[in-house]
Amino acid sequence: MEPMTNLPLQDTFDRLLAFVGMGGAAMWAIAILSVITVALILWKAMRLLSLGAWSGGARTEAALALWAKGQTAEAISSLEKRRSLRAMLASAAMQATLNPALDQTATEAETGRVARGLLLRARSGLRGLELASTIGPLLGLLGTVTGMIAAFQALQEAGSRADPAALAGGIWEALLTTAAGMAVAIPASVALTWFESVLDSLRHDMEDSATRILHSTQRSQK
């Protein structure tokens, strides 16, 4: 006797394929877009986690405290192996400050350059989510329009023998793509807004750290 454990899973998969098939090519495009969107959201969350977006910056704050006390070597050493964006920017700002070849203007420019590069790394993938939130409803609308065209063409060919029930069935099947497109766009838009808020907070912390390092250097030189 064949094992029965895979039957519910196979039945669910068959129903999903039948549902996607109702919407035609547009529904298949939306299904592929949904898989890409989920994968992109998960990848982006893991990426920000690896960059220390939610670490709180405790190690960076400790290094800044050492820097403020004049323990520059200890401060830089404590950030050497850190891979969070806050720590990398603070380390770059400290090293630029101690570089005798750079004046105050050049130090600020170098720190700004490093900060822009780090933030650019952190923002990778957001354009994909923005695109998914934009084209998801458009693909759904395209599927609905093409489905409605097909339904009314069938109505025209049937003439007076048209079956209202068949027409209604064609219309609701066409509307499935609009619902599916919105189902993809809404999570993509929510995730995009959440990631941008995380990056805004991260950028504020990085700017604060760089400002404290540069200003403490200015005070010590006066």
TAPE-V680450 format. One line per field, one symbol per residue. phi: phi as a letter, one per 40 degrees, with the letter a starting at -180 (. if undefined). burial: I if it has 16 or more other C-alpha atoms within 10 Angstrom, else O. A space follows every 50 residues. Layout:
phi: ???
burial: ???
This chain:
phi: .ccccccccccccccccccccccgcccccccccccccccccccccccccc cgcbcggccccccccccccgccccccccbdccbccccccccccccccccc cbccccccccccccccccccccccgccccccccccdcccccccccccccc ccccccccgccccdcccccccccccdcccccccccccccccccccccccc cccccccccccccccccccccc
burial: OOOOOOOOOOOOOOOOOOOIOIIIOIIIIIIOIIOOIIOIIOOIOOIIOO IIIOOOIOIIIOIIOIIIOOOIOOIIOIIOOIOIIIIIIIIIIIIIIOOO OOOOOOIIOIIIOIIOOIIOOIIOOIOIIIOIIIIIIIIIIIIIIOIIOI IOOOIOOOOOOOOOOOIOOIIOIIIIIIIIIIIIIIIIIOIIOOIOOOIO OIIOIIIOIIIIIIOIIOOOOO
